[in-house]
Amino acid sequence: MCAHTGTALLECDDLSKIWCGEFQQRRKYAIRDILVGAPRHDRLRAHERFALRDFSVTVQAGENVVVLGLPASGKTTIARLVTQMSRPDHGSIRVTGRVGLVFSGRLGANPFLTLGEYVQLAASIHGAEPDVAQACCDEVLEMTGLSARRQDSLVSVQKGDLRYISLAMSLTVPQDLRVFDGLPNPGADPAGVRVATRVSEQFERGSNLILTKTTDGLPSSISRALIVHDGVTLYQGGGDTAVAIYEHFVYRMKRIRKVAEAAGAASHVSEAASSAQADPPSPATLIARATKSLDGPKVASLAEGQVAQAWASDRPIILGPFVSDVALELLYWRPFVAWMRATFGPRTAPVVAVSRGRVDAWYAGLVSEYVDVCDLLPFETYQTRNLKRIRDGGTAKQRVISDLDQELLDATARRLGTVDAEVIHPSVLFRVCSKIWSGAVPSDWLAKHARYQPFDSPSAAQSMDSVPGEPYVAASFWFNTCFPDSRRHRRVVNDVLSELSRRVAVVVVDAGSFPGVAPSIRTSDRIRVVALGPTEDQSREQAKLIAGACAFVGTFGGASLMAPFCNVPTSLVFGEPAGLFPHHVAVSHAVARAIQGPSFEVTKTADFDSARLGEWVDRTLQ
Amino acid sequence: MRGGTYRRVGRGQSLRQLLQQGRLLVLRDFRFRYRQAYLGYIWAVARPVAGVLPLILVGNAFSFGGDMEAAEYALFATGGFLMWQVFWDSVISPQWLARRLRRTFKEAPLRPESVVAAGAGLVLFNASFYVAIFVLASVLARTAPPSTVWLTLLAFPIIVIGGLAIGTVFVPLTFVYLDFRFGLPLLSPFLLWTAPILYVSPEEGVLAVVNRWNPLTYLINVPRQWLVRGTTGDELTFLFCAVAFGALFWLGLRFLRRALPLAVESLP
């Protein structure tokens, strides 16, 4: 079932819905409204309020329209109105074709049904026509991995196995428009992955109205987005802009709540807290402020506006938390922090960088204070939460403020003794980067908003027991998308190590995935493998080893990119151009050019020549 | 007055889809009710049999059938009671089903009409047992059915629609206050005894007047006569009642569509 692109599938005009929050009163009103009819919509009775007021939205075929709002802002009311589960008190809804509600839950299940019967019931409740119902059931059972259990009673099926059926069915039954009441968050198990893939496919197809409180997992293409709060539409605009405004809004709202809580909890109310509580800005004001800082619809302008606004305030600024890939931190985030420092200068209120790996030295001279994530959370907790963040968001990049980020921001603010700090989150930068990578923003934006500086005072590694008491070359190899695990690449690693160890001592920095030293290398006694597995100071220790080396050779990406910042001559290899992100390579070269110290080269393994590498090492050792 | 509008352009869900949904909701209800019972579906037979037997005994003892023979009265009372039971099942089935689907109605866009379709399905299921009971009663009474028996089959959907017309109105009301559910059984003896279902209508007196003005008299008595005796002369009145109940049913459906979302909103 597919409507032509451009067909208006949903037109809501001036919708209002009144809600009575008091249960007993609500029942009395319900009976009266059923039997007699309700009074005029603009006249509220006792305990009544507007759950939604003058809400308008249009969804055309192929579009993804997003409604963002905190809990109890009116999103579910919209979903219920559009799917005819509730009646509007005012306004009109015009629907073309069929509307389906995407949600999970044990829909109409009772323990005496068989799994096959339950799936049929779910298909029917989701509106499957009899001629497609059986195909939908088969598809859902296959997606959830339960095809062989049709005859099993629901009593004998684990709850965990059932959890995706309703969600999968709501994505499978043909509909013209789907209404997502919240973003589905399937787990990492095989069935969950298949359901998540189906969600992504549905987002790609479009014709969706997505109602969500979080920006994690939103589709990449959003036609329009609205921000609702207390039933009122506060903002309507393009997807990227609205998402950025909403995140800013959520952060500010949480801060305001915390300020109010802090003021309320204190036995003697401090002056700062009481003044902050005295006049908190309204949600509409917060949205207006965030919108004002946009200066146009471009995300790039938003980033600049947000930074300028934060720097102009007299509150402390938190930069981060940075919990993503180390290469992204080195190539993009740290240079952006350096640009902010160079452009806006020092400030009286503190500027605090939050990152992980005990990398204080990287931010020395750029910020007034460094806070490590492991000062705020135990390392194991951080690791688990960060993995969950990546899994939930589908990417390691911090394009949105995740729950983990929010928690770290709160903890940092507490540590600073404030409840109202300005935040420049990595998402501010990476939203622009994604536009640059897609070609929507010129790539010279990065050059204009980055300062590539070497680490201020690279720590030497001499004090480390694992380091030889003679000059050494550091090496770090692991397999990734641009250097996949193959016999050829393993041979390259061994050739490199063999060539290097014939000339000089070699220290291999092993972050846990080094393929190993082949026994065939005759000079293997000159190769020392230093295991620096996941620890809370992993990045600092890696940087120390690299900073103390005469040269560095390794796989392109990750910790290898520390080398140019340590003024260490660097030679990186890759095998598959398709797996290499050209923007990262370009920025790496820009880093090397800007630092102007060491030689820096990136070589394809097909062009790799051990003799040439030997010459390069000899040259750098002189 | 409050009231926004909801308009659908193009194809919505079909009648086949509604009937399929009704079928699956009936299945869900059966599984829930009868798989929890050791005797299972036997209860579907036991209930009407246990209901009609004492009435036949009492009716015979007090000459409810006038000058009818005992066996003739037994068949008369059984036929009437089972038709009444079809009517009453139609009244209460939708709200039984709807009460058990409260949570689903709150969570999912389930069509309000689906409980009516499912209610009709439940009635059909029970009616299959009633037919079997009546056939057995006819065999025991050694009575051959009259030629008008096929007319009863045509009357059957009209009796169901008559019951659903009342039951549909109660569905949203029972969502809000259980008083409507508790009060509904009180209506049962009133309706049963104000129509000449278990007795022959008297010629005169208050009961004769009540019988005459009660539409149930014609809705049940006429098909029952077709089943056990033949034509009655009240066929035109029966037709008029059928049209009236049909109109009531249509209004009931409109009421259900308007009122059920309001009732669901009132749920905790």
Interface residues (C-beta under 8 A of the other chain):
Chain A: L15 S16 I18 W19 F23 R26 R27 Y29 A30 I31 D33 I34 G37 A38 P39 R40 H41 T83 Q84 M85 S86 R87 P88 D89 H90 G91 S92 I93 R94 V95 T96 G97 R98 V99 L101 F103 G105 L107 G108 N110 F112 L113 E117 Q120 L121 S124 I125 H126 G127 A128 E129 P130 A133 D176
Chain B: M1 R2 G3 G4 T5 Y6 R7 R8 V9 G10 R11 G12 Q13 S14 R16 Q17 Q20 Q21 L24 L25 L27 R28 R31 F32 R35 Q36 L101 T104 F105 E107 A108 P109 L110 P172 L173 V176 Y177 R258 A259 P261 L262 A263 V264 E265 S266 P268
